[in-house]
Amino acid sequence: MLDSIATSITLNGDPYPLDRDTALTALLERLNMRRGRVAVEINHEIVPKARYDETMVRAGDHVEIINFVGGG
């Protein structure tokens, strides 16, 4: 009997393990990224910041996250 089944996504081109489907905001927190400083695309579609809370990341998804860094 399996206790849990690990899933994975492709995150910025690399495999990334997830325990289960995860809210996008939870994934950003896990990655220590501030939602106001990133842009996210899931399966080649940009996710509006207003939809981060309701958007789920699921096994097999291709996720691209761009983190904006300030400086001069």
PDB file of N, CA, C and O in Angstrom:
ATOM      1  N   MET A   1       0.839  -1.177   0.000  1.00  0.00           N
ATOM      2  CA  MET A   1       0.000   0.000   0.000  1.00  0.00           C
ATOM      3  C   MET A   1       0.884   1.242   0.000  1.00  0.00           C
ATOM      4  O   MET A   1       1.864   1.305   0.743  1.00  0.00           O
ATOM      5  N   LEU A   2       0.550   2.221  -0.821  1.00  0.00           N
ATOM      6  CA  LEU A   2       1.319   3.452  -0.915  1.00  0.00           C
ATOM      7  C   LEU A   2       0.752   4.494   0.042  1.00  0.00           C
ATOM      8  O   LEU A   2      -0.456   4.730   0.071  1.00  0.00           O
ATOM      9  N   ASP A   3       1.635   5.116   0.827  1.00  0.00           N
ATOM     10  CA  ASP A   3       1.193   6.166   1.741  1.00  0.00           C
ATOM     11  C   ASP A   3       0.884   7.456   0.992  1.00  0.00           C
ATOM     12  O   ASP A   3      -0.101   8.135   1.283  1.00  0.00           O
ATOM     13  N   SER A   4       1.732   7.785   0.030  1.00  0.00           N
ATOM     14  CA  SER A   4       1.493   8.975  -0.774  1.00  0.00           C
ATOM     15  C   SER A   4       2.166   8.779  -2.120  1.00  0.00           C
ATOM     16  O   SER A   4       3.127   8.022  -2.250  1.00  0.00           O
ATOM     17  N   ILE A   5       1.660   9.453  -3.083  1.00  0.00           N
ATOM     18  CA  ILE A   5       2.223   9.368  -4.416  1.00  0.00           C
ATOM     19  C   ILE A   5       2.827  10.724  -4.742  1.00  0.00           C
ATOM     20  O   ILE A   5       2.120  11.730  -4.781  1.00  0.00           O
ATOM     21  N   ALA A   6       4.123  10.752  -4.974  1.00  0.00           N
ATOM     22  CA  ALA A   6       4.802  11.995  -5.304  1.00  0.00           C
ATOM     23  C   ALA A   6       4.479  12.364  -6.748  1.00  0.00           C
ATOM     24  O   ALA A   6       4.402  11.500  -7.621  1.00  0.00           O
ATOM     25  N   THR A   7       4.298  13.616  -6.974  1.00  0.00           N
ATOM     26  CA  THR A   7       4.072  14.121  -8.312  1.00  0.00           C
ATOM     27  C   THR A   7       5.171  15.111  -8.625  1.00  0.00           C
ATOM     28  O   THR A   7       5.957  15.472  -7.749  1.00  0.00           O
ATOM     29  N   SER A   8       5.230  15.543  -9.848  1.00  0.00           N
ATOM     30  CA  SER A   8       6.225  16.552 -10.186  1.00  0.00           C
ATOM     31  C   SER A   8       5.696  17.468 -11.268  1.00  0.00           C
ATOM     32  O   SER A   8       4.774  17.139 -12.015  1.00  0.00           O
ATOM     33  N   ILE A   9       6.322  18.634 -11.318  1.00  0.00           N
ATOM     34  CA  ILE A   9       6.057  19.617 -12.353  1.00  0.00           C
ATOM     35  C   ILE A   9       7.394  19.925 -13.010  1.00  0.00           C
ATOM     36  O   ILE A   9       8.442  19.480 -12.541  1.00  0.00           O
ATOM     37  N   THR A  10       7.356  20.676 -14.080  1.00  0.00           N
ATOM     38  CA  THR A  10       8.571  21.228 -14.658  1.00  0.00           C
ATOM     39  C   THR A  10       8.606  22.689 -14.257  1.00  0.00           C
ATOM     40  O   THR A  10       7.722  23.463 -14.623  1.00  0.00           O
ATOM     41  N   LEU A  11       9.627  23.063 -13.503  1.00  0.00           N
ATOM     42  CA  LEU A  11       9.761  24.423 -12.995  1.00  0.00           C
ATOM     43  C   LEU A  11      10.989  25.058 -13.620  1.00  0.00           C
ATOM     44  O   LEU A  11      12.118  24.635 -13.373  1.00  0.00           O
ATOM     45  N   ASN A  12      10.758  26.071 -14.426  1.00  0.00           N
ATOM     46  CA  ASN A  12      11.848  26.759 -15.138  1.00  0.00           C
ATOM     47  C   ASN A  12      12.758  25.762 -15.856  1.00  0.00           C
ATOM     48  O   ASN A  12      13.980  25.906 -15.856  1.00  0.00           O
ATOM     49  N   GLY A  13      12.136  24.746 -16.468  1.00  0.00           N
ATOM     50  CA  GLY A  13      12.865  23.793 -17.289  1.00  0.00           C
ATOM     51  C   GLY A  13      13.397  22.567 -16.578  1.00  0.00           C
ATOM     52  O   GLY A  13      13.930  21.665 -17.224  1.00  0.00           O
ATOM     53  N   ASP A  14      13.266  22.512 -15.257  1.00  0.00           N
ATOM     54  CA  ASP A  14      13.789  21.383 -14.490  1.00  0.00           C
ATOM     55  C   ASP A  14      12.670  20.676 -13.731  1.00  0.00           C
ATOM     56  O   ASP A  14      11.690  21.314 -13.345  1.00  0.00           O
ATOM     57  N   PRO A  15      12.800  19.361 -13.510  1.00  0.00           N
ATOM     58  CA  PRO A  15      11.805  18.654 -12.700  1.00  0.00           C
ATOM     59  C   PRO A  15      11.788  19.206 -11.278  1.00  0.00           C
ATOM     60  O   PRO A  15      12.836  19.526 -10.716  1.00  0.00           O
ATOM     61  N   TYR A  16      10.596  19.315 -10.703  1.00  0.00           N
ATOM     62  CA  TYR A  16      10.448  19.810  -9.339  1.00  0.00           C
ATOM     63  C   TYR A  16       9.369  18.982  -8.658  1.00  0.00           C
ATOM     64  O   TYR A  16       8.240  18.924  -9.145  1.00  0.00           O
ATOM     65  N   PRO A  17       9.699  18.334  -7.530  1.00  0.00           N
ATOM     66  CA  PRO A  17       8.729  17.453  -6.871  1.00  0.00           C
ATOM     67  C   PRO A  17       7.658  18.220  -6.096  1.00  0.00           C
ATOM     68  O   PRO A  17       7.935  19.256  -5.491  1.00  0.00           O
ATOM     69  N   LEU A  18       6.447  17.701  -6.124  1.00  0.00           N
ATOM     70  CA  LEU A  18       5.338  18.200  -5.304  1.00  0.00           C
ATOM     71  C   LEU A  18       4.683  16.997  -4.634  1.00  0.00           C
ATOM     72  O   LEU A  18       4.631  15.915  -5.219  1.00  0.00           O
ATOM     73  N   ASP A  19       4.191  17.173  -3.433  1.00  0.00           N
ATOM     74  CA  ASP A  19       3.494  16.090  -2.743  1.00  0.00           C
ATOM     75  C   ASP A  19       2.085  15.891  -3.287  1.00  0.00           C
ATOM     76  O   ASP A  19       1.548  14.783  -3.257  1.00  0.00           O
ATOM     77  N   ARG A  20       1.494  16.973  -3.783  1.00  0.00           N
ATOM     78  CA  ARG A  20       0.108  16.951  -4.272  1.00  0.00           C
ATOM     79  C   ARG A  20      -0.124  18.228  -5.072  1.00  0.00           C
ATOM     80  O   ARG A  20       0.750  19.091  -5.149  1.00  0.00           O
ATOM     81  N   ASP A  21      -1.307  18.338  -5.665  1.00  0.00           N
ATOM     82  CA  ASP A  21      -1.664  19.599  -6.319  1.00  0.00           C
ATOM     83  C   ASP A  21      -1.509  20.716  -5.289  1.00  0.00           C
ATOM     84  O   ASP A  21      -1.868  20.544  -4.124  1.00  0.00           O
ATOM     85  N   THR A  22      -0.980  21.847  -5.714  1.00  0.00           N
ATOM     86  CA  THR A  22      -0.615  22.917  -4.794  1.00  0.00           C
ATOM     87  C   THR A  22      -1.101  24.254  -5.323  1.00  0.00           C
ATOM     88  O   THR A  22      -1.030  24.517  -6.523  1.00  0.00           O
ATOM     89  N   ALA A  23      -1.591  25.089  -4.438  1.00  0.00           N
ATOM     90  CA  ALA A  23      -1.969  26.446  -4.836  1.00  0.00           C
ATOM     91  C   ALA A  23      -0.711  27.198  -5.268  1.00  0.00           C
ATOM     92  O   ALA A  23       0.358  27.021  -4.684  1.00  0.00           O
ATOM     93  N   LEU A  24      -0.847  28.027  -6.282  1.00  0.00           N
ATOM     94  CA  LEU A  24       0.288  28.794  -6.780  1.00  0.00           C
ATOM     95  C   LEU A  24       0.913  29.635  -5.662  1.00  0.00           C
ATOM     96  O   LEU A  24       2.137  29.715  -5.563  1.00  0.00           O
ATOM     97  N   THR A  25       0.095  30.253  -4.833  1.00  0.00           N
ATOM     98  CA  THR A  25       0.644  31.071  -3.742  1.00  0.00           C
ATOM     99  C   THR A  25       1.466  30.212  -2.781  1.00  0.00           C
ATOM    100  O   THR A  25       2.483  30.678  -2.267  1.00  0.00           O
ATOM    101  N   ALA A  26       1.051  28.976  -2.527  1.00  0.00           N
ATOM    102  CA  ALA A  26       1.804  28.076  -1.649  1.00  0.00           C
ATOM    103  C   ALA A  26       3.143  27.703  -2.294  1.00  0.00           C
ATOM    104  O   ALA A  26       4.159  27.616  -1.604  1.00  0.00           O
ATOM    105  N   LEU A  27       3.147  27.486  -3.596  1.00  0.00           N
ATOM    106  CA  LEU A  27       4.393  27.179  -4.297  1.00  0.00           C
ATOM    107  C   LEU A  27       5.350  28.363  -4.205  1.00  0.00           C
ATOM    108  O   LEU A  27       6.539  28.179  -3.942  1.00  0.00           O
ATOM    109  N   LEU A  28       4.845  29.570  -4.418  1.00  0.00           N
ATOM    110  CA  LEU A  28       5.693  30.755  -4.316  1.00  0.00           C
ATOM    111  C   LEU A  28       6.274  30.896  -2.915  1.00  0.00           C
ATOM    112  O   LEU A  28       7.446  31.239  -2.762  1.00  0.00           O
ATOM    113  N   GLU A  29       5.467  30.635  -1.897  1.00  0.00           N
ATOM    114  CA  GLU A  29       5.960  30.689  -0.512  1.00  0.00           C
ATOM    115  C   GLU A  29       7.048  29.642  -0.291  1.00  0.00           C
ATOM    116  O   GLU A  29       8.076  29.924   0.325  1.00  0.00           O
ATOM    117  N   ARG A  30       6.818  28.442  -0.795  1.00  0.00           N
ATOM    118  CA  ARG A  30       7.799  27.356  -0.652  1.00  0.00           C
ATOM    119  C   ARG A  30       9.127  27.727  -1.304  1.00  0.00           C
ATOM    120  O   ARG A  30      10.192  27.327  -0.834  1.00  0.00           O
ATOM    121  N   LEU A  31       9.056  28.493  -2.387  1.00  0.00           N
ATOM    122  CA  LEU A  31      10.257  28.917  -3.100  1.00  0.00           C
ATOM    123  C   LEU A  31      10.836  30.226  -2.547  1.00  0.00           C
ATOM    124  O   LEU A  31      11.823  30.744  -3.069  1.00  0.00           O
ATOM    125  N   ASN A  32      10.211  30.756  -1.481  1.00  0.00           N
ATOM    126  CA  ASN A  32      10.632  32.035  -0.878  1.00  0.00           C
ATOM    127  C   ASN A  32      10.603  33.187  -1.873  1.00  0.00           C
ATOM    128  O   ASN A  32      11.513  34.015  -1.907  1.00  0.00           O
ATOM    129  N   MET A  33       9.546  33.230  -2.683  1.00  0.00           N
ATOM    130  CA  MET A  33       9.377  34.299  -3.661  1.00  0.00           C
ATOM    131  C   MET A  33       8.184  35.153  -3.266  1.00  0.00           C
ATOM    132  O   MET A  33       7.141  34.629  -2.873  1.00  0.00           O
ATOM    133  N   ARG A  34       8.335  36.456  -3.369  1.00  0.00           N
ATOM    134  CA  ARG A  34       7.251  37.378  -3.064  1.00  0.00           C
ATOM    135  C   ARG A  34       6.388  37.571  -4.300  1.00  0.00           C
ATOM    136  O   ARG A  34       6.897  37.905  -5.370  1.00  0.00           O
ATOM    137  N   ARG A  35       5.108  37.367  -4.160  1.00  0.00           N
ATOM    138  CA  ARG A  35       4.199  37.396  -5.310  1.00  0.00           C
ATOM    139  C   ARG A  35       4.213  38.722  -6.054  1.00  0.00           C
ATOM    140  O   ARG A  35       3.946  38.749  -7.256  1.00  0.00           O
ATOM    141  N   GLY A  36       4.512  39.812  -5.381  1.00  0.00           N
ATOM    142  CA  GLY A  36       4.552  41.109  -6.041  1.00  0.00           C
ATOM    143  C   GLY A  36       5.768  41.312  -6.914  1.00  0.00           C
ATOM    144  O   GLY A  36       5.825  42.264  -7.693  1.00  0.00           O
ATOM    145  N   ARG A  37       6.753  40.417  -6.791  1.00  0.00           N
ATOM    146  CA  ARG A  37       7.998  40.579  -7.528  1.00  0.00           C
ATOM    147  C   ARG A  37       8.227  39.480  -8.565  1.00  0.00           C
ATOM    148  O   ARG A  37       9.349  39.289  -9.033  1.00  0.00           O
ATOM    149  N   VAL A  38       7.157  38.756  -8.923  1.00  0.00           N
ATOM    150  CA  VAL A  38       7.309  37.677  -9.891  1.00  0.00           C
ATOM    151  C   VAL A  38       6.235  37.763 -10.977  1.00  0.00           C
ATOM    152  O   VAL A  38       5.188  38.388 -10.811  1.00  0.00           O
ATOM    153  N   ALA A  39       6.543  37.115 -12.077  1.00  0.00           N
ATOM    154  CA  ALA A  39       5.559  36.866 -13.132  1.00  0.00           C
ATOM    155  C   ALA A  39       5.538  35.359 -13.322  1.00  0.00           C
ATOM    156  O   ALA A  39       6.589  34.718 -13.311  1.00  0.00           O
ATOM    157  N   VAL A  40       4.339  34.782 -13.498  1.00  0.00           N
ATOM    158  CA  VAL A  40       4.196  33.329 -13.578  1.00  0.00           C
ATOM    159  C   VAL A  40       3.451  32.943 -14.847  1.00  0.00           C
ATOM    160  O   VAL A  40       2.462  33.565 -15.234  1.00  0.00           O
ATOM    161  N   GLU A  41       3.960  31.898 -15.474  1.00  0.00           N
ATOM    162  CA  GLU A  41       3.311  31.308 -16.645  1.00  0.00           C
ATOM    163  C   GLU A  41       3.139  29.822 -16.353  1.00  0.00           C
ATOM    164  O   GLU A  41       4.086  29.150 -15.945  1.00  0.00           O
ATOM    165  N   ILE A  42       1.938  29.316 -16.563  1.00  0.00           N
ATOM    166  CA  ILE A  42       1.675  27.883 -16.402  1.00  0.00           C
ATOM    167  C   ILE A  42       1.167  27.352 -17.735  1.00  0.00           C
ATOM    168  O   ILE A  42       0.181  27.844 -18.282  1.00  0.00           O
ATOM    169  N   ASN A  43       1.851  26.354 -18.239  1.00  0.00           N
ATOM    170  CA  ASN A  43       1.497  25.738 -19.520  1.00  0.00           C
ATOM    171  C   ASN A  43       1.340  26.786 -20.615  1.00  0.00           C
ATOM    172  O   ASN A  43       0.377  26.772 -21.381  1.00  0.00           O
ATOM    173  N   HIS A  44       2.304  27.687 -20.668  1.00  0.00           N
ATOM    174  CA  HIS A  44       2.416  28.715 -21.714  1.00  0.00           C
ATOM    175  C   HIS A  44       1.338  29.796 -21.635  1.00  0.00           C
ATOM    176  O   HIS A  44       1.101  30.503 -22.615  1.00  0.00           O
ATOM    177  N   GLU A  45       0.685  29.930 -20.478  1.00  0.00           N
ATOM    178  CA  GLU A  45      -0.300  30.994 -20.284  1.00  0.00           C
ATOM    179  C   GLU A  45       0.077  31.814 -19.053  1.00  0.00           C
ATOM    180  O   GLU A  45       0.306  31.263 -17.976  1.00  0.00           O
ATOM    181  N   ILE A  46       0.139  33.122 -19.220  1.00  0.00           N
ATOM    182  CA  ILE A  46       0.470  34.006 -18.106  1.00  0.00           C
ATOM    183  C   ILE A  46      -0.674  33.995 -17.101  1.00  0.00           C
ATOM    184  O   ILE A  46      -1.842  34.095 -17.477  1.00  0.00           O
ATOM    185  N   VAL A  47      -0.335  33.876 -15.837  1.00  0.00           N
ATOM    186  CA  VAL A  47      -1.335  33.888 -14.765  1.00  0.00           C
ATOM    187  C   VAL A  47      -1.392  35.300 -14.196  1.00  0.00           C
ATOM    188  O   VAL A  47      -0.394  35.784 -13.662  1.00  0.00           O
ATOM    189  N   PRO A  48      -2.542  35.974 -14.299  1.00  0.00           N
ATOM    190  CA  PRO A  48      -2.664  37.312 -13.705  1.00  0.00           C
ATOM    191  C   PRO A  48      -2.488  37.243 -12.190  1.00  0.00           C
ATOM    192  O   PRO A  48      -2.958  36.305 -11.546  1.00  0.00           O
ATOM    193  N   LYS A  49      -1.815  38.234 -11.630  1.00  0.00           N
ATOM    194  CA  LYS A  49      -1.578  38.256 -10.181  1.00  0.00           C
ATOM    195  C   LYS A  49      -2.886  38.120  -9.391  1.00  0.00           C
ATOM    196  O   LYS A  49      -2.899  37.513  -8.320  1.00  0.00           O
ATOM    197  N   ALA A  50      -3.964  38.669  -9.902  1.00  0.00           N
ATOM    198  CA  ALA A  50      -5.252  38.600  -9.220  1.00  0.00           C
ATOM    199  C   ALA A  50      -5.775  37.160  -9.105  1.00  0.00           C
ATOM    200  O   ALA A  50      -6.679  36.892  -8.313  1.00  0.00           O
ATOM    201  N   ARG A  51      -5.210  36.239  -9.892  1.00  0.00           N
ATOM    202  CA  ARG A  51      -5.672  34.844  -9.875  1.00  0.00           C
ATOM    203  C   ARG A  51      -4.694  33.892  -9.178  1.00  0.00           C
ATOM    204  O   ARG A  51      -4.922  32.683  -9.166  1.00  0.00           O
ATOM    205  N   TYR A  52      -3.612  34.417  -8.597  1.00  0.00           N
ATOM    206  CA  TYR A  52      -2.623  33.553  -7.949  1.00  0.00           C
ATOM    207  C   TYR A  52      -3.263  32.699  -6.849  1.00  0.00           C
ATOM    208  O   TYR A  52      -2.962  31.510  -6.745  1.00  0.00           O
ATOM    209  N   ASP A  53      -4.139  33.286  -6.029  1.00  0.00           N
ATOM    210  CA  ASP A  53      -4.734  32.557  -4.905  1.00  0.00           C
ATOM    211  C   ASP A  53      -5.594  31.379  -5.355  1.00  0.00           C
ATOM    212  O   ASP A  53      -5.643  30.355  -4.673  1.00  0.00           O
ATOM    213  N   GLU A  54      -6.264  31.511  -6.483  1.00  0.00           N
ATOM    214  CA  GLU A  54      -7.189  30.467  -6.938  1.00  0.00           C
ATOM    215  C   GLU A  54      -6.565  29.492  -7.941  1.00  0.00           C
ATOM    216  O   GLU A  54      -7.195  28.505  -8.321  1.00  0.00           O
ATOM    217  N   THR A  55      -5.347  29.765  -8.363  1.00  0.00           N
ATOM    218  CA  THR A  55      -4.705  28.925  -9.378  1.00  0.00           C
ATOM    219  C   THR A  55      -3.990  27.750  -8.729  1.00  0.00           C
ATOM    220  O   THR A  55      -3.204  27.925  -7.799  1.00  0.00           O
ATOM    221  N   MET A  56      -4.270  26.551  -9.227  1.00  0.00           N
ATOM    222  CA  MET A  56      -3.638  25.334  -8.725  1.00  0.00           C
ATOM    223  C   MET A  56      -2.551  24.879  -9.698  1.00  0.00           C
ATOM    224  O   MET A  56      -2.710  24.954 -10.917  1.00  0.00           O
ATOM    225  N   VAL A  57      -1.450  24.409  -9.130  1.00  0.00           N
ATOM    226  CA  VAL A  57      -0.374  23.804  -9.902  1.00  0.00           C
ATOM    227  C   VAL A  57      -0.533  22.300  -9.751  1.00  0.00           C
ATOM    228  O   VAL A  57      -0.572  21.774  -8.639  1.00  0.00           O
ATOM    229  N   ARG A  58      -0.624  21.612 -10.893  1.00  0.00           N
ATOM    230  CA  ARG A  58      -0.923  20.177 -10.881  1.00  0.00           C
ATOM    231  C   ARG A  58       0.206  19.375 -11.518  1.00  0.00           C
ATOM    232  O   ARG A  58       1.016  19.909 -12.275  1.00  0.00           O
ATOM    233  N   ALA A  59       0.243  18.106 -11.203  1.00  0.00           N
ATOM    234  CA  ALA A  59       1.247  17.203 -11.769  1.00  0.00           C
ATOM    235  C   ALA A  59       1.311  17.361 -13.277  1.00  0.00           C
ATOM    236  O   ALA A  59       0.283  17.413 -13.952  1.00  0.00           O
ATOM    237  N   GLY A  60       2.515  17.437 -13.793  1.00  0.00           N
ATOM    238  CA  GLY A  60       2.715  17.556 -15.234  1.00  0.00           C
ATOM    239  C   GLY A  60       2.709  18.976 -15.759  1.00  0.00           C
ATOM    240  O   GLY A  60       3.055  19.203 -16.918  1.00  0.00           O
ATOM    241  N   ASP A  61       2.322  19.947 -14.928  1.00  0.00           N
ATOM    242  CA  ASP A  61       2.311  21.343 -15.384  1.00  0.00           C
ATOM    243  C   ASP A  61       3.725  21.827 -15.674  1.00  0.00           C
ATOM    244  O   ASP A  61       4.694  21.396 -15.049  1.00  0.00           O
ATOM    245  N   HIS A  62       3.812  22.732 -16.634  1.00  0.00           N
ATOM    246  CA  HIS A  62       5.068  23.417 -16.949  1.00  0.00           C
ATOM    247  C   HIS A  62       4.942  24.832 -16.411  1.00  0.00           C
ATOM    248  O   HIS A  62       4.123  25.617 -16.888  1.00  0.00           O
ATOM    249  N   VAL A  63       5.757  25.152 -15.416  1.00  0.00           N
ATOM    250  CA  VAL A  63       5.669  26.428 -14.707  1.00  0.00           C
ATOM    251  C   VAL A  63       6.949  27.216 -14.955  1.00  0.00           C
ATOM    252  O   VAL A  63       8.054  26.700 -14.784  1.00  0.00           O
ATOM    253  N   GLU A  64       6.789  28.457 -15.357  1.00  0.00           N
ATOM    254  CA  GLU A  64       7.919  29.368 -15.512  1.00  0.00           C
ATOM    255  C   GLU A  64       7.675  30.531 -14.558  1.00  0.00           C
ATOM    256  O   GLU A  64       6.607  31.144 -14.575  1.00  0.00           O
ATOM    257  N   ILE A  65       8.669  30.828 -13.729  1.00  0.00           N
ATOM    258  CA  ILE A  65       8.563  31.938 -12.790  1.00  0.00           C
ATOM    259  C   ILE A  65       9.739  32.874 -13.034  1.00  0.00           C
ATOM    260  O   ILE A  65      10.898  32.462 -12.996  1.00  0.00           O
ATOM    261  N   ILE A  66       9.425  34.122 -13.280  1.00  0.00           N
ATOM    262  CA  ILE A  66      10.445  35.156 -13.449  1.00  0.00           C
ATOM    263  C   ILE A  66      10.413  36.023 -12.214  1.00  0.00           C
ATOM    264  O   ILE A  66       9.381  36.598 -11.869  1.00  0.00           O
ATOM    265  N   ASN A  67      11.562  36.113 -11.542  1.00  0.00           N
ATOM    266  CA  ASN A  67      11.695  36.891 -10.322  1.00  0.00           C
ATOM    267  C   ASN A  67      12.376  38.203 -10.654  1.00  0.00           C
ATOM    268  O   ASN A  67      13.506  38.208 -11.142  1.00  0.00           O
ATOM    269  N   PHE A  68      11.702  39.319 -10.396  1.00  0.00           N
ATOM    270  CA  PHE A  68      12.264  40.630 -10.685  1.00  0.00           C
ATOM    271  C   PHE A  68      13.179  41.057  -9.552  1.00  0.00           C
ATOM    272  O   PHE A  68      12.808  40.987  -8.380  1.00  0.00           O
ATOM    273  N   VAL A  69      14.369  41.496  -9.907  1.00  0.00           N
ATOM    274  CA  VAL A  69      15.349  41.923  -8.918  1.00  0.00           C
ATOM    275  C   VAL A  69      15.713  43.370  -9.207  1.00  0.00           C
ATOM    276  O   VAL A  69      16.061  43.719 -10.335  1.00  0.00           O
ATOM    277  N   GLY A  70      15.631  44.210  -8.177  1.00  0.00           N
ATOM    278  CA  GLY A  70      15.998  45.608  -8.340  1.00  0.00           C
ATOM    279  C   GLY A  70      17.490  45.810  -8.158  1.00  0.00           C
ATOM    280  O   GLY A  70      18.192  44.948  -7.629  1.00  0.00           O
ATOM    281  N   GLY A  71      17.945  46.928  -8.594  1.00  0.00           N
ATOM    282  CA  GLY A  71      19.371  47.236  -8.445  1.00  0.00           C
ATOM    283  C   GLY A  71      19.798  48.192  -9.525  1.00  0.00           C
ATOM    284  O   GLY A  71      19.016  48.571 -10.397  1.00  0.00           O
ATOM    285  N   GLY A  72      21.027  48.567  -9.453  1.00  0.00           N
ATOM    286  CA  GLY A  72      21.487  49.536 -10.446  1.00  0.00           C
ATOM    287  C   GLY A  72      22.859  49.328 -10.905  1.00  0.00           C
ATOM    288  O   GLY A  72      23.351  50.085 -11.741  1.00  0.00           O
TER     289      GLY A  72
END
